[in-house]
């Protein structure tokens, strides 16, 4: 059953949505992005490792975050 019905994976857009929400509620100074994937079995699609972080950066810039943010 699992092979035929895999759980959906979060996307880069989903991650950016979470970051947007944190910025709304707590402010930009309370957002941190780490690269430690130890202890998790699933990662967002498109963010499989730190080499993919430019994709997230591009999405945040598209959403009008600044380079300084």
mmCIF file as Biopython writes it, N, C-alpha, C and O atoms, coordinates in Angstrom:
data_model
#
loop_
_atom_site.group_PDB
_atom_site.id
_atom_site.type_symbol
_atom_site.label_atom_id
_atom_site.label_alt_id
_atom_site.label_comp_id
_atom_site.label_asym_id
_atom_site.label_entity_id
_atom_site.label_seq_id
_atom_site.pdbx_PDB_ins_code
_atom_site.Cartn_x
_atom_site.Cartn_y
_atom_site.Cartn_z
_atom_site.occupancy
_atom_site.B_iso_or_equiv
_atom_site.auth_seq_id
_atom_site.auth_asym_id
_atom_site.pdbx_PDB_model_num
ATOM 1   N N  . UNK A ? 1  ? 0.824  -1.187 0.000  1.0 0.0 1  A 1 
ATOM 2   C CA . UNK A ? 1  ? 0.000  0.000  0.000  1.0 0.0 1  A 1 
ATOM 3   C C  . UNK A ? 1  ? 0.869  1.253  0.000  1.0 0.0 1  A 1 
ATOM 4   O O  . UNK A ? 1  ? 0.606  2.184  -0.761 1.0 0.0 1  A 1 
ATOM 5   N N  . UNK A ? 2  ? 1.887  1.288  0.830  1.0 0.0 2  A 1 
ATOM 6   C CA . UNK A ? 2  ? 2.742  2.477  0.917  1.0 0.0 2  A 1 
ATOM 7   C C  . UNK A ? 2  ? 3.398  2.817  -0.414 1.0 0.0 2  A 1 
ATOM 8   O O  . UNK A ? 2  ? 3.502  3.991  -0.770 1.0 0.0 2  A 1 
ATOM 9   N N  . UNK A ? 3  ? 3.838  1.810  -1.147 1.0 0.0 3  A 1 
ATOM 10  C CA . UNK A ? 3  ? 4.497  2.064  -2.429 1.0 0.0 3  A 1 
ATOM 11  C C  . UNK A ? 3  ? 3.534  2.697  -3.427 1.0 0.0 3  A 1 
ATOM 12  O O  . UNK A ? 3  ? 3.937  3.523  -4.246 1.0 0.0 3  A 1 
ATOM 13  N N  . UNK A ? 4  ? 2.279  2.315  -3.359 1.0 0.0 4  A 1 
ATOM 14  C CA . UNK A ? 4  ? 1.271  2.864  -4.272 1.0 0.0 4  A 1 
ATOM 15  C C  . UNK A ? 4  ? 0.701  4.193  -3.797 1.0 0.0 4  A 1 
ATOM 16  O O  . UNK A ? 4  ? 0.101  4.930  -4.579 1.0 0.0 4  A 1 
ATOM 17  N N  . UNK A ? 5  ? 0.885  4.499  -2.525 1.0 0.0 5  A 1 
ATOM 18  C CA . UNK A ? 5  ? 0.310  5.710  -1.932 1.0 0.0 5  A 1 
ATOM 19  C C  . UNK A ? 5  ? 1.333  6.434  -1.071 1.0 0.0 5  A 1 
ATOM 20  O O  . UNK A ? 5  ? 1.143  6.553  0.140  1.0 0.0 5  A 1 
ATOM 21  N N  . UNK A ? 6  ? 2.403  6.915  -1.667 1.0 0.0 6  A 1 
ATOM 22  C CA . UNK A ? 6  ? 3.434  7.584  -0.852 1.0 0.0 6  A 1 
ATOM 23  C C  . UNK A ? 6  ? 2.900  8.875  -0.239 1.0 0.0 6  A 1 
ATOM 24  O O  . UNK A ? 6  ? 2.068  9.569  -0.823 1.0 0.0 6  A 1 
ATOM 25  N N  . UNK A ? 7  ? 3.400  9.171  0.948  1.0 0.0 7  A 1 
ATOM 26  C CA . UNK A ? 7  ? 3.027  10.431 1.590  1.0 0.0 7  A 1 
ATOM 27  C C  . UNK A ? 7  ? 3.568  11.587 0.769  1.0 0.0 7  A 1 
ATOM 28  O O  . UNK A ? 7  ? 4.684  11.514 0.253  1.0 0.0 7  A 1 
ATOM 29  N N  . UNK A ? 8  ? 2.796  12.645 0.643  1.0 0.0 8  A 1 
ATOM 30  C CA . UNK A ? 8  ? 3.318  13.803 -0.104 1.0 0.0 8  A 1 
ATOM 31  C C  . UNK A ? 8  ? 4.492  14.431 0.639  1.0 0.0 8  A 1 
ATOM 32  O O  . UNK A ? 8  ? 4.527  14.437 1.870  1.0 0.0 8  A 1 
ATOM 33  N N  . UNK A ? 9  ? 5.445  14.957 -0.113 1.0 0.0 9  A 1 
ATOM 34  C CA . UNK A ? 9  ? 6.599  15.626 0.478  1.0 0.0 9  A 1 
ATOM 35  C C  . UNK A ? 9  ? 6.391  17.125 0.419  1.0 0.0 9  A 1 
ATOM 36  O O  . UNK A ? 9  ? 5.797  17.653 -0.521 1.0 0.0 9  A 1 
ATOM 37  N N  . UNK A ? 10 ? 6.883  17.789 1.424  1.0 0.0 10 A 1 
ATOM 38  C CA . UNK A ? 10 ? 6.874  19.253 1.406  1.0 0.0 10 A 1 
ATOM 39  C C  . UNK A ? 10 ? 7.753  19.729 0.260  1.0 0.0 10 A 1 
ATOM 40  O O  . UNK A ? 10 ? 8.663  19.023 -0.174 1.0 0.0 10 A 1 
ATOM 41  N N  . UNK A ? 11 ? 7.473  20.926 -0.223 1.0 0.0 11 A 1 
ATOM 42  C CA . UNK A ? 11 ? 8.234  21.519 -1.322 1.0 0.0 11 A 1 
ATOM 43  C C  . UNK A ? 11 ? 8.996  22.744 -0.824 1.0 0.0 11 A 1 
ATOM 44  O O  . UNK A ? 11 ? 8.820  23.177 0.315  1.0 0.0 11 A 1 
ATOM 45  N N  . UNK A ? 12 ? 9.828  23.285 -1.676 1.0 0.0 12 A 1 
ATOM 46  C CA . UNK A ? 12 ? 10.532 24.529 -1.353 1.0 0.0 12 A 1 
ATOM 47  C C  . UNK A ? 12 ? 9.512  25.627 -1.064 1.0 0.0 12 A 1 
ATOM 48  O O  . UNK A ? 12 ? 9.704  26.428 -0.149 1.0 0.0 12 A 1 
ATOM 49  N N  . UNK A ? 13 ? 8.450  25.666 -1.824 1.0 0.0 13 A 1 
ATOM 50  C CA . UNK A ? 13 ? 7.402  26.659 -1.597 1.0 0.0 13 A 1 
ATOM 51  C C  . UNK A ? 13 ? 6.770  26.490 -0.215 1.0 0.0 13 A 1 
ATOM 52  O O  . UNK A ? 13 ? 6.486  27.479 0.460  1.0 0.0 13 A 1 
ATOM 53  N N  . UNK A ? 14 ? 6.549  25.250 0.206  1.0 0.0 14 A 1 
ATOM 54  C CA . UNK A ? 14 ? 6.005  24.996 1.546  1.0 0.0 14 A 1 
ATOM 55  C C  . UNK A ? 14 ? 6.948  25.514 2.625  1.0 0.0 14 A 1 
ATOM 56  O O  . UNK A ? 14 ? 6.510  26.128 3.598  1.0 0.0 14 A 1 
ATOM 57  N N  . UNK A ? 15 ? 8.235  25.267 2.451  1.0 0.0 15 A 1 
ATOM 58  C CA . UNK A ? 15 ? 9.226  25.754 3.418  1.0 0.0 15 A 1 
ATOM 59  C C  . UNK A ? 15 ? 9.199  27.281 3.461  1.0 0.0 15 A 1 
ATOM 60  O O  . UNK A ? 15 ? 9.222  27.871 4.541  1.0 0.0 15 A 1 
ATOM 61  N N  . UNK A ? 16 ? 9.153  27.916 2.305  1.0 0.0 16 A 1 
ATOM 62  C CA . UNK A ? 16 ? 9.092  29.380 2.249  1.0 0.0 16 A 1 
ATOM 63  C C  . UNK A ? 16 ? 7.814  29.894 2.907  1.0 0.0 16 A 1 
ATOM 64  O O  . UNK A ? 16 ? 7.829  30.946 3.546  1.0 0.0 16 A 1 
ATOM 65  N N  . UNK A ? 17 ? 6.715  29.166 2.757  1.0 0.0 17 A 1 
ATOM 66  C CA . UNK A ? 17 ? 5.469  29.562 3.426  1.0 0.0 17 A 1 
ATOM 67  C C  . UNK A ? 17 ? 5.641  29.551 4.941  1.0 0.0 17 A 1 
ATOM 68  O O  . UNK A ? 17 ? 5.150  30.445 5.630  1.0 0.0 17 A 1 
ATOM 69  N N  . UNK A ? 18 ? 6.338  28.540 5.463  1.0 0.0 18 A 1 
ATOM 70  C CA . UNK A ? 18 ? 6.597  28.477 6.910  1.0 0.0 18 A 1 
ATOM 71  C C  . UNK A ? 18 ? 7.471  29.652 7.344  1.0 0.0 18 A 1 
ATOM 72  O O  . UNK A ? 18 ? 7.229  30.260 8.386  1.0 0.0 18 A 1 
ATOM 73  N N  . UNK A ? 19 ? 8.471  29.964 6.554  1.0 0.0 19 A 1 
ATOM 74  C CA . UNK A ? 19 ? 9.344  31.097 6.871  1.0 0.0 19 A 1 
ATOM 75  C C  . UNK A ? 19 ? 8.546  32.396 6.851  1.0 0.0 19 A 1 
ATOM 76  O O  . UNK A ? 19 ? 8.740  33.256 7.710  1.0 0.0 19 A 1 
ATOM 77  N N  . UNK A ? 20 ? 7.656  32.544 5.881  1.0 0.0 20 A 1 
ATOM 78  C CA . UNK A ? 20 ? 6.780  33.723 5.835  1.0 0.0 20 A 1 
ATOM 79  C C  . UNK A ? 20 ? 5.978  33.855 7.123  1.0 0.0 20 A 1 
ATOM 80  O O  . UNK A ? 20 ? 5.861  34.943 7.686  1.0 0.0 20 A 1 
ATOM 81  N N  . UNK A ? 21 ? 5.435  32.749 7.575  1.0 0.0 21 A 1 
ATOM 82  C CA . UNK A ? 21 ? 4.595  32.758 8.786  1.0 0.0 21 A 1 
ATOM 83  C C  . UNK A ? 21 ? 5.420  33.147 10.017 1.0 0.0 21 A 1 
ATOM 84  O O  . UNK A ? 21 ? 4.954  33.915 10.859 1.0 0.0 21 A 1 
ATOM 85  N N  . UNK A ? 22 ? 6.624  32.627 10.119 1.0 0.0 22 A 1 
ATOM 86  C CA . UNK A ? 22 ? 7.489  32.993 11.244 1.0 0.0 22 A 1 
ATOM 87  C C  . UNK A ? 22 ? 7.806  34.481 11.188 1.0 0.0 22 A 1 
ATOM 88  O O  . UNK A ? 22 ? 7.793  35.160 12.215 1.0 0.0 22 A 1 
ATOM 89  N N  . UNK A ? 23 ? 8.090  34.987 9.996  1.0 0.0 23 A 1 
ATOM 90  C CA . UNK A ? 23 ? 8.372  36.420 9.853  1.0 0.0 23 A 1 
ATOM 91  C C  . UNK A ? 23 ? 7.170  37.245 10.289 1.0 0.0 23 A 1 
ATOM 92  O O  . UNK A ? 23 ? 7.333  38.265 10.959 1.0 0.0 23 A 1 
ATOM 93  N N  . UNK A ? 24 ? 5.966  36.819 9.917  1.0 0.0 24 A 1 
ATOM 94  C CA . UNK A ? 24 ? 4.747  37.538 10.312 1.0 0.0 24 A 1 
ATOM 95  C C  . UNK A ? 24 ? 4.570  37.558 11.825 1.0 0.0 24 A 1 
ATOM 96  O O  . UNK A ? 24 ? 4.237  38.594 12.402 1.0 0.0 24 A 1 
ATOM 97  N N  . UNK A ? 25 ? 4.791  36.419 12.462 1.0 0.0 25 A 1 
ATOM 98  C CA . UNK A ? 25 ? 4.503  36.269 13.891 1.0 0.0 25 A 1 
ATOM 99  C C  . UNK A ? 25 ? 5.639  36.728 14.805 1.0 0.0 25 A 1 
ATOM 100 O O  . UNK A ? 25 ? 5.387  37.316 15.857 1.0 0.0 25 A 1 
ATOM 101 N N  . UNK A ? 26 ? 6.893  36.462 14.409 1.0 0.0 26 A 1 
ATOM 102 C CA . UNK A ? 26 ? 8.013  36.720 15.316 1.0 0.0 26 A 1 
ATOM 103 C C  . UNK A ? 26 ? 9.015  37.732 14.787 1.0 0.0 26 A 1 
ATOM 104 O O  . UNK A ? 26 ? 9.780  38.312 15.558 1.0 0.0 26 A 1 
ATOM 105 N N  . UNK A ? 27 ? 9.015  37.948 13.481 1.0 0.0 27 A 1 
ATOM 106 C CA . UNK A ? 27 ? 9.962  38.888 12.892 1.0 0.0 27 A 1 
ATOM 107 C C  . UNK A ? 27 ? 11.141 38.184 12.253 1.0 0.0 27 A 1 
ATOM 108 O O  . UNK A ? 27 ? 11.486 37.056 12.604 1.0 0.0 27 A 1 
ATOM 109 N N  . UNK A ? 28 ? 11.743 38.871 11.315 1.0 0.0 28 A 1 
ATOM 110 C CA . UNK A ? 28 ? 12.837 38.306 10.527 1.0 0.0 28 A 1 
ATOM 111 C C  . UNK A ? 28 ? 14.036 37.912 11.389 1.0 0.0 28 A 1 
ATOM 112 O O  . UNK A ? 28 ? 14.760 36.977 11.047 1.0 0.0 28 A 1 
ATOM 113 N N  . UNK A ? 29 ? 14.254 38.613 12.502 1.0 0.0 29 A 1 
ATOM 114 C CA . UNK A ? 29 ? 15.407 38.323 13.357 1.0 0.0 29 A 1 
ATOM 115 C C  . UNK A ? 29 ? 15.282 36.998 14.105 1.0 0.0 29 A 1 
ATOM 116 O O  . UNK A ? 29 ? 16.233 36.566 14.755 1.0 0.0 29 A 1 
ATOM 117 N N  . UNK A ? 30 ? 14.136 36.357 14.022 1.0 0.0 30 A 1 
ATOM 118 C CA . UNK A ? 30 ? 13.917 35.091 14.723 1.0 0.0 30 A 1 
ATOM 119 C C  . UNK A ? 30 ? 13.873 33.900 13.775 1.0 0.0 30 A 1 
ATOM 120 O O  . UNK A ? 30 ? 13.389 32.828 14.138 1.0 0.0 30 A 1 
ATOM 121 N N  . UNK A ? 31 ? 14.372 34.087 12.577 1.0 0.0 31 A 1 
ATOM 122 C CA . UNK A ? 31 ? 14.410 33.004 11.594 1.0 0.0 31 A 1 
ATOM 123 C C  . UNK A ? 31 ? 15.849 32.545 11.426 1.0 0.0 31 A 1 
ATOM 124 O O  . UNK A ? 31 ? 16.754 33.356 11.229 1.0 0.0 31 A 1 
ATOM 125 N N  . UNK A ? 32 ? 16.047 31.250 11.504 1.0 0.0 32 A 1 
ATOM 126 C CA . UNK A ? 32 ? 17.352 30.658 11.247 1.0 0.0 32 A 1 
ATOM 127 C C  . UNK A ? 32 ? 17.175 29.439 10.360 1.0 0.0 32 A 1 
ATOM 128 O O  . UNK A ? 32 ? 16.202 28.698 10.499 1.0 0.0 32 A 1 
ATOM 129 N N  . UNK A ? 33 ? 18.097 29.237 9.465  1.0 0.0 33 A 1 
ATOM 130 C CA . UNK A ? 33 ? 18.027 28.090 8.565  1.0 0.0 33 A 1 
ATOM 131 C C  . UNK A ? 33 ? 19.276 27.257 8.786  1.0 0.0 33 A 1 
ATOM 132 O O  . UNK A ? 33 ? 20.394 27.723 8.567  1.0 0.0 33 A 1 
ATOM 133 N N  . UNK A ? 34 ? 19.075 26.025 9.222  1.0 0.0 34 A 1 
ATOM 134 C CA . UNK A ? 34 ? 20.199 25.146 9.499  1.0 0.0 34 A 1 
ATOM 135 C C  . UNK A ? 34 ? 20.353 24.078 8.434  1.0 0.0 34 A 1 
ATOM 136 O O  . UNK A ? 34 ? 19.486 23.902 7.578  1.0 0.0 34 A 1 
ATOM 137 N N  . UNK A ? 35 ? 21.457 23.376 8.500  1.0 0.0 35 A 1 
ATOM 138 C CA . UNK A ? 35 ? 21.726 22.337 7.506  1.0 0.0 35 A 1 
ATOM 139 C C  . UNK A ? 35 ? 21.876 20.958 8.140  1.0 0.0 35 A 1 
ATOM 140 O O  . UNK A ? 35 ? 22.353 20.030 7.488  1.0 0.0 35 A 1 
ATOM 141 N N  . UNK A ? 36 ? 21.481 20.816 9.381  1.0 0.0 36 A 1 
ATOM 142 C CA . UNK A ? 36 ? 21.620 19.551 10.093 1.0 0.0 36 A 1 
ATOM 143 C C  . UNK A ? 36 ? 20.386 18.691 9.841  1.0 0.0 36 A 1 
ATOM 144 O O  . UNK A ? 36 ? 19.308 18.973 10.365 1.0 0.0 36 A 1 
ATOM 145 N N  . UNK A ? 37 ? 20.544 17.652 9.046  1.0 0.0 37 A 1 
ATOM 146 C CA . UNK A ? 37 ? 19.423 16.770 8.736  1.0 0.0 37 A 1 
ATOM 147 C C  . UNK A ? 37 ? 19.465 15.478 9.553  1.0 0.0 37 A 1 
ATOM 148 O O  . UNK A ? 37 ? 18.708 14.551 9.266  1.0 0.0 37 A 1 
ATOM 149 N N  . UNK A ? 38 ? 20.333 15.398 10.565 1.0 0.0 38 A 1 
ATOM 150 C CA . UNK A ? 38 ? 20.406 14.198 11.392 1.0 0.0 38 A 1 
ATOM 151 C C  . UNK A ? 38 ? 19.085 13.984 12.117 1.0 0.0 38 A 1 
ATOM 152 O O  . UNK A ? 38 ? 18.469 14.929 12.609 1.0 0.0 38 A 1 
ATOM 153 N N  . UNK A ? 39 ? 18.666 12.740 12.172 1.0 0.0 39 A 1 
ATOM 154 C CA . UNK A ? 39 ? 17.484 12.386 12.939 1.0 0.0 39 A 1 
ATOM 155 C C  . UNK A ? 39 ? 16.172 12.517 12.187 1.0 0.0 39 A 1 
ATOM 156 O O  . UNK A ? 39 ? 15.113 12.258 12.759 1.0 0.0 39 A 1 
ATOM 157 N N  . UNK A ? 40 ? 16.211 12.908 10.935 1.0 0.0 40 A 1 
ATOM 158 C CA . UNK A ? 40 ? 14.972 12.962 10.163 1.0 0.0 40 A 1 
ATOM 159 C C  . UNK A ? 40 ? 15.074 11.986 8.999  1.0 0.0 40 A 1 
ATOM 160 O O  . UNK A ? 40 ? 16.163 11.705 8.498  1.0 0.0 40 A 1 
ATOM 161 N N  . UNK A ? 41 ? 13.940 11.482 8.585  1.0 0.0 41 A 1 
ATOM 162 C CA . UNK A ? 41 ? 13.943 10.494 7.509  1.0 0.0 41 A 1 
ATOM 163 C C  . UNK A ? 41 ? 13.443 11.063 6.194  1.0 0.0 41 A 1 
ATOM 164 O O  . UNK A ? 41 ? 13.631 10.452 5.142  1.0 0.0 41 A 1 
ATOM 165 N N  . UNK A ? 42 ? 12.810 12.219 6.242  1.0 0.0 42 A 1 
ATOM 166 C CA . UNK A ? 42 ? 12.281 12.834 5.022  1.0 0.0 42 A 1 
ATOM 167 C C  . UNK A ? 42 ? 12.649 14.306 5.005  1.0 0.0 42 A 1 
ATOM 168 O O  . UNK A ? 42 ? 12.601 14.987 6.029  1.0 0.0 42 A 1 
ATOM 169 N N  . UNK A ? 43 ? 13.010 14.775 3.847  1.0 0.0 43 A 1 
ATOM 170 C CA . UNK A ? 43 ? 13.337 16.197 3.679  1.0 0.0 43 A 1 
ATOM 171 C C  . UNK A ? 43 ? 12.439 16.768 2.593  1.0 0.0 43 A 1 
ATOM 172 O O  . UNK A ? 43 ? 11.912 16.018 1.771  1.0 0.0 43 A 1 
ATOM 173 N N  . UNK A ? 44 ? 12.257 18.075 2.576  1.0 0.0 44 A 1 
ATOM 174 C CA . UNK A ? 44 ? 11.434 18.672 1.522  1.0 0.0 44 A 1 
ATOM 175 C C  . UNK A ? 44 ? 12.008 18.400 0.132  1.0 0.0 44 A 1 
ATOM 176 O O  . UNK A ? 44 ? 13.223 18.393 -0.064 1.0 0.0 44 A 1 
ATOM 177 N N  . UNK A ? 45 ? 11.128 18.182 -0.804 1.0 0.0 45 A 1 
ATOM 178 C CA . UNK A ? 45 ? 11.534 17.973 -2.191 1.0 0.0 45 A 1 
ATOM 179 C C  . UNK A ? 45 ? 12.237 19.224 -2.696 1.0 0.0 45 A 1 
ATOM 180 O O  . UNK A ? 45 ? 11.695 20.326 -2.613 1.0 0.0 45 A 1 
ATOM 181 N N  . UNK A ? 46 ? 13.425 19.050 -3.211 1.0 0.0 46 A 1 
ATOM 182 C CA . UNK A ? 46 ? 14.204 20.182 -3.693 1.0 0.0 46 A 1 
ATOM 183 C C  . UNK A ? 46 ? 15.186 20.722 -2.673 1.0 0.0 46 A 1 
ATOM 184 O O  . UNK A ? 46 ? 15.988 21.601 -2.987 1.0 0.0 46 A 1 
ATOM 185 N N  . UNK A ? 47 ? 15.130 20.200 -1.445 1.0 0.0 47 A 1 
ATOM 186 C CA . UNK A ? 47 ? 16.080 20.607 -0.398 1.0 0.0 47 A 1 
ATOM 187 C C  . UNK A ? 47 ? 16.725 19.368 0.225  1.0 0.0 47 A 1 
ATOM 188 O O  . UNK A ? 47 ? 16.817 19.246 1.446  1.0 0.0 47 A 1 
ATOM 189 N N  . UNK A ? 48 ? 17.161 18.469 -0.622 1.0 0.0 48 A 1 
ATOM 190 C CA . UNK A ? 48 ? 17.702 17.198 -0.150 1.0 0.0 48 A 1 
ATOM 191 C C  . UNK A ? 48 ? 19.023 17.341 0.597  1.0 0.0 48 A 1 
ATOM 192 O O  . UNK A ? 48 ? 19.367 16.484 1.411  1.0 0.0 48 A 1 
ATOM 193 N N  . UNK A ? 49 ? 19.755 18.396 0.335  1.0 0.0 49 A 1 
ATOM 194 C CA . UNK A ? 49 ? 20.999 18.659 1.056  1.0 0.0 49 A 1 
ATOM 195 C C  . UNK A ? 49 ? 21.331 20.146 0.916  1.0 0.0 49 A 1 
ATOM 196 O O  . UNK A ? 49 ? 20.643 20.886 0.213  1.0 0.0 49 A 1 
ATOM 197 N N  . UNK A ? 50 ? 22.381 20.561 1.587  1.0 0.0 50 A 1 
ATOM 198 C CA . UNK A ? 50 ? 22.732 21.982 1.645  1.0 0.0 50 A 1 
ATOM 199 C C  . UNK A ? 50 ? 23.065 22.557 0.267  1.0 0.0 50 A 1 
ATOM 200 O O  . UNK A ? 50 ? 22.959 23.767 0.065  1.0 0.0 50 A 1 
ATOM 201 N N  . UNK A ? 51 ? 23.460 21.724 -0.664 1.0 0.0 51 A 1 
ATOM 202 C CA . UNK A ? 51 ? 23.773 22.234 -2.006 1.0 0.0 51 A 1 
ATOM 203 C C  . UNK A ? 51 ? 22.538 22.789 -2.708 1.0 0.0 51 A 1 
ATOM 204 O O  . UNK A ? 51 ? 22.654 23.513 -3.697 1.0 0.0 51 A 1 
ATOM 205 N N  . UNK A ? 52 ? 21.365 22.451 -2.202 1.0 0.0 52 A 1 
ATOM 206 C CA . UNK A ? 52 ? 20.110 22.923 -2.802 1.0 0.0 52 A 1 
ATOM 207 C C  . UNK A ? 52 ? 19.611 24.227 -2.173 1.0 0.0 52 A 1 
ATOM 208 O O  . UNK A ? 52 ? 18.596 24.770 -2.610 1.0 0.0 52 A 1 
ATOM 209 N N  . UNK A ? 53 ? 20.303 24.731 -1.163 1.0 0.0 53 A 1 
ATOM 210 C CA . UNK A ? 53 ? 19.838 25.946 -0.484 1.0 0.0 53 A 1 
ATOM 211 C C  . UNK A ? 53 ? 19.698 27.155 -1.399 1.0 0.0 53 A 1 
ATOM 212 O O  . UNK A ? 53 ? 18.843 28.000 -1.135 1.0 0.0 53 A 1 
ATOM 213 N N  . UNK A ? 54 ? 20.497 27.284 -2.466 1.0 0.0 54 A 1 
ATOM 214 C CA . UNK A ? 54 ? 20.267 28.414 -3.372 1.0 0.0 54 A 1 
ATOM 215 C C  . UNK A ? 54 ? 18.849 28.437 -3.959 1.0 0.0 54 A 1 
ATOM 216 O O  . UNK A ? 54 ? 18.341 29.501 -4.313 1.0 0.0 54 A 1 
ATOM 217 N N  . UNK A ? 55 ? 18.220 27.276 -4.061 1.0 0.0 55 A 1 
ATOM 218 C CA . UNK A ? 55 ? 16.837 27.222 -4.550 1.0 0.0 55 A 1 
ATOM 219 C C  . UNK A ? 55 ? 15.912 27.911 -3.542 1.0 0.0 55 A 1 
ATOM 220 O O  . UNK A ? 55 ? 15.026 28.674 -3.926 1.0 0.0 55 A 1 
ATOM 221 N N  . UNK A ? 56 ? 16.124 27.637 -2.257 1.0 0.0 56 A 1 
ATOM 222 C CA . UNK A ? 56 ? 15.327 28.292 -1.216 1.0 0.0 56 A 1 
ATOM 223 C C  . UNK A ? 56 ? 15.630 29.782 -1.174 1.0 0.0 56 A 1 
ATOM 224 O O  . UNK A ? 56 ? 14.716 30.596 -1.045 1.0 0.0 56 A 1 
ATOM 225 N N  . UNK A ? 57 ? 16.889 30.141 -1.280 1.0 0.0 57 A 1 
ATOM 226 C CA . UNK A ? 57 ? 17.263 31.559 -1.300 1.0 0.0 57 A 1 
ATOM 227 C C  . UNK A ? 57 ? 16.577 32.277 -2.452 1.0 0.0 57 A 1 
ATOM 228 O O  . UNK A ? 57 ? 16.055 33.377 -2.275 1.0 0.0 57 A 1 
ATOM 229 N N  . UNK A ? 58 ? 16.573 31.669 -3.616 1.0 0.0 58 A 1 
ATOM 230 C CA . UNK A ? 58 ? 15.917 32.279 -4.780 1.0 0.0 58 A 1 
ATOM 231 C C  . UNK A ? 58 ? 14.423 32.456 -4.538 1.0 0.0 58 A 1 
ATOM 232 O O  . UNK A ? 58 ? 13.843 33.470 -4.925 1.0 0.0 58 A 1 
ATOM 233 N N  . UNK A ? 59 ? 13.802 31.471 -3.900 1.0 0.0 59 A 1 
ATOM 234 C CA . UNK A ? 59 ? 12.367 31.581 -3.605 1.0 0.0 59 A 1 
ATOM 235 C C  . UNK A ? 59 ? 12.106 32.714 -2.618 1.0 0.0 59 A 1 
ATOM 236 O O  . UNK A ? 59 ? 11.137 33.457 -2.774 1.0 0.0 59 A 1 
ATOM 237 N N  . UNK A ? 60 ? 12.951 32.852 -1.614 1.0 0.0 60 A 1 
ATOM 238 C CA . UNK A ? 60 ? 12.765 33.936 -0.645 1.0 0.0 60 A 1 
ATOM 239 C C  . UNK A ? 60 ? 12.998 35.297 -1.301 1.0 0.0 60 A 1 
ATOM 240 O O  . UNK A ? 60 ? 12.267 36.246 -1.016 1.0 0.0 60 A 1 
ATOM 241 N N  . UNK A ? 61 ? 13.986 35.407 -2.158 1.0 0.0 61 A 1 
ATOM 242 C CA . UNK A ? 61 ? 14.216 36.666 -2.878 1.0 0.0 61 A 1 
ATOM 243 C C  . UNK A ? 61 ? 13.033 36.989 -3.783 1.0 0.0 61 A 1 
ATOM 244 O O  . UNK A ? 61 ? 12.649 38.151 -3.920 1.0 0.0 61 A 1 
ATOM 245 N N  . UNK A ? 62 ? 12.457 35.960 -4.399 1.0 0.0 62 A 1 
ATOM 246 C CA . UNK A ? 62 ? 11.275 36.157 -5.233 1.0 0.0 62 A 1 
ATOM 247 C C  . UNK A ? 62 ? 10.112 36.711 -4.404 1.0 0.0 62 A 1 
ATOM 248 O O  . UNK A ? 62 ? 9.264  37.442 -4.914 1.0 0.0 62 A 1 
ATOM 249 N N  . UNK A ? 63 ? 10.090 36.349 -3.123 1.0 0.0 63 A 1 
ATOM 250 C CA . UNK A ? 63 ? 9.035  36.815 -2.215 1.0 0.0 63 A 1 
ATOM 251 C C  . UNK A ? 63 ? 9.395  38.149 -1.558 1.0 0.0 63 A 1 
ATOM 252 O O  . UNK A ? 63 ? 8.771  38.562 -0.581 1.0 0.0 63 A 1 
ATOM 253 N N  . UNK A ? 64 ? 10.381 38.794 -2.094 1.0 0.0 64 A 1 
ATOM 254 C CA . UNK A ? 64 ? 10.798 40.126 -1.667 1.0 0.0 64 A 1 
ATOM 255 C C  . UNK A ? 64 ? 11.528 40.164 -0.332 1.0 0.0 64 A 1 
ATOM 256 O O  . UNK A ? 64 ? 11.529 41.194 0.342  1.0 0.0 64 A 1 
ATOM 257 N N  . UNK A ? 65 ? 12.149 39.053 0.058  1.0 0.0 65 A 1 
ATOM 258 C CA . UNK A ? 65 ? 13.106 39.109 1.150  1.0 0.0 65 A 1 
ATOM 259 C C  . UNK A ? 65 ? 14.338 39.797 0.574  1.0 0.0 65 A 1 
ATOM 260 O O  . UNK A ? 65 ? 14.592 39.728 -0.628 1.0 0.0 65 A 1 
ATOM 261 N N  . UNK A ? 66 ? 15.091 40.451 1.429  1.0 0.0 66 A 1 
ATOM 262 C CA . UNK A ? 66 ? 16.290 41.129 0.933  1.0 0.0 66 A 1 
ATOM 263 C C  . UNK A ? 66 ? 17.512 40.230 1.119  1.0 0.0 66 A 1 
ATOM 264 O O  . UNK A ? 66 ? 17.466 39.253 1.866  1.0 0.0 66 A 1 
ATOM 265 N N  . UNK A ? 67 ? 18.583 40.566 0.444  1.0 0.0 67 A 1 
ATOM 266 C CA . UNK A ? 67 ? 19.849 39.850 0.642  1.0 0.0 67 A 1 
ATOM 267 C C  . UNK A ? 67 ? 20.275 39.953 2.104  1.0 0.0 67 A 1 
ATOM 268 O O  . UNK A ? 67 ? 20.870 39.023 2.650  1.0 0.0 67 A 1 
ATOM 269 N N  . UNK A ? 68 ? 19.973 41.072 2.729  1.0 0.0 68 A 1 
ATOM 270 C CA . UNK A ? 68 ? 20.328 41.299 4.127  1.0 0.0 68 A 1 
ATOM 271 C C  . UNK A ? 68 ? 19.550 40.374 5.060  1.0 0.0 68 A 1 
ATOM 272 O O  . UNK A ? 68 ? 20.081 39.923 6.074  1.0 0.0 68 A 1 
ATOM 273 N N  . UNK A ? 69 ? 18.295 40.094 4.719  1.0 0.0 69 A 1 
ATOM 274 C CA . UNK A ? 69 ? 17.468 39.198 5.539  1.0 0.0 69 A 1 
ATOM 275 C C  . UNK A ? 69 ? 18.132 37.838 5.645  1.0 0.0 69 A 1 
ATOM 276 O O  . UNK A ? 69 ? 17.597 36.938 6.294  1.0 0.0 69 A 1 
#
